[in-house]
Amino acid sequence: MNKVYTRIFAGRVGTLNLAVVAVLLFALLPATLDIFRLNLVGKYLTFGFVSLGLVWLWGKGGVLSLGQGVFFGLGGYCMAMFLKLEASDPITTKIQSTPGIPDFMDWNQMTALPAFWIPFKSLPFSLIAVVVLPTLVAFILGVAMFKRRVGGVYFGVITQAIALILSLGIDGNQGYTGGRNGITDLKFLHGWDIRTQHAQYVLYFITCSLLLLMILASQWLLSGKMGKMLLAMRDREDRVRFSGYDVSAFKIFTFCLAAALSGIGGALFVLQVGFISPSLVGIVPSIEMVIFAAVGGKTSLYGAIYGTLIVNSGKSLFSESFPQLWLFLMGGLFIAVVVLFPNGIAGICDTIRKKISNRKKTAPSSVAGKDKRESVMLGELSAPALKGEK
Amino acid sequence: MFGYTWSELSSIFVMQSFSGFSLFSVLLLMALGLAIIFGQMGVVNLAHGEFMALGAYTVYLCSEIVHKHIPALAPYYFIVAIVAAFFAAGLVGLFVEWSLIRFLYKRPLDTLLATWGLSLIMQQAFRSIFGAREVTPTLPDWLMGSFKPSATIDIPINGVFVMGLTLLLTFGVWLFMFRSRTGLQMRATVQNRVMSGAVGINTKLVDRFTFSLGCGIAGVAGAAFTTIGSTGPDSGSRYIVDTFLVVVFGGTASLLGTVASAFGIAQSQSILEFFLKGTMGKVSVLTLIVIVLMIRPKGLFASKVRS
């Protein structure tokens, strides 16, 4: 039990964090927001999966990908293809010249379902593809790049190019992918109408639960050898390599994990919002996802949730009332986070927490254990600076 | 062949290779400034496209002022406007380096995010000042029209102008980097900052100047683009990935690599775009670049330096 407490819940601070987030997501937001707003929050939380992946990849693995939208999109498209096929059965599409194929294919003078769409008639296949396809793509890219020690800025530029390739590719093949409009008009998941309020509530709670589950699983992984390895790699990569570890394998693992998380997020996005389009795949959404993680604090798992929620609510709040100001604010946010708060909200919270605990410190011996833990956290905080010296 | 006669085919060949050369000069113009900022200094400037847009808007502004107040100078203003674009973008670059970039030299990934933020701010500033619609400066008459060497061949003058400007600018950059004292100081600072400081080069000043020069060149590129297309607030962001790929593909520290990769990318893109429909030509070129970069991560002309 004690092991579970320290490894999965990450001790007292971790349990407290979990409790706060759980109360916020499961009680406070559903109680105060109407279903329209709650559905929006659910949509933001699907981006939270991507941020969580970026915390792994960027915060823990030290590699920044500017193409996470690719994996979000792949997961989303896998889900959307299944839903679209279910929505276009021969009876509802009988006015088309070829009944039984998705409407956009019919508009593009296609007469048969393309071969790569056929497996997506099966729900189990689609659900597996949501996780496996992004992971596979990440694995191939990761092996190609990390084995050759491509990292840092190059990795960022190449992943950004991949995001552009995929979004242009989807955009350009309207008959196969739905083109710029994406895949729309999704209605049923195995006969269950996903457009009703009840379904939206259910999907919201599924999203929250899955996200928290992923955070707990991440904490469990990070509390073991994996976490130590990643920390060591980020601080002194060559030393880890000289100790006989395959650094690239760990990077490939985090990249695949980040991709799988993004894929799940994409699938949940499709279920809640009811469409997917290349506008969620390209360069701009991909880099926005990075800012979610950065605002929350790139090394903080829970920060990923807060960062995503805050930036997205800010975006919809400001773009509703002051569309002119929003881009200024967003740009300022990018700069401020980088220059002033490199560890985001989590960093600010840590500083405050440390100040409070310093003030409380009356008998130094009683908090020695706590100080030790804090020094580890401090080590984490100063790591990016160390890395930059290379 | 493909349902064309030979004379048609040769005309297609001439026009396609011209459009390839024209794209080459566009890519090279975009990449020159970045080859200095990213290739030499290692600063990932995602706002580079916005500096091009700044140059383009400067030309537009000059055109408006000249045509409203001194229409007599209308045929000649464009040359002055290009110089103005250089200084406008360069000065903004100077300010940006002083206020933002200089704090981030040791954190390349963070530069990437900060300059993206900068690009958002600049885009919105363009939108607030010039409006969301795309604008076109009134071009002097000598830039309009086209050469017609034969009945089926048609070569636009503005394309030739951009090509000439590209040649001139590339030569100028080469002359500056490799034949001038300041260029020598720039390259010395890039190679060994501490040693350069020790022999009396003010490395911080050199950094500021180099960044500002790269931005100025981006401004000239933007000015040249006004002859080809219109300028909108988000014009810059459309070019940024291509620009980075050209520089990375050529091998970051090599000017020759940048020229070669711009040439290769432009020719293959214009040929593929002719045979493949719509955006797929571009998609296949980008895919090809990414695959090559995975095999040769340091680009085509990698300088053999230990990092």
Interface residues (C-beta under 8 A of the other chain):
Chain A: W58 L64 L66 L141 A144 M145 R148 R149 V150 G152 V153 Y154 G156 V157 I158 Q160 A161 I162 L164 I165 L168 G169 D171 G172 N173 I283 V284 I287 V290 I291 A294 Q324 L327 F328 M330 G331 G332 L333 F334 I335 V337 V338 V339 P342 P384 G388 E389
Chain B: G42 V44 L100 F103 L104 K106 R107 P108 L109 D110 T111 L112 L113 A114 W116 G117 L118 S119 L120 I121 M122 Q123 Q124 A125 R127 S128 S237 V241 F244 L245 V248 K277 G278 T279 M280 K282 V283 L286 T287 I289 V290 L293 M294 P297
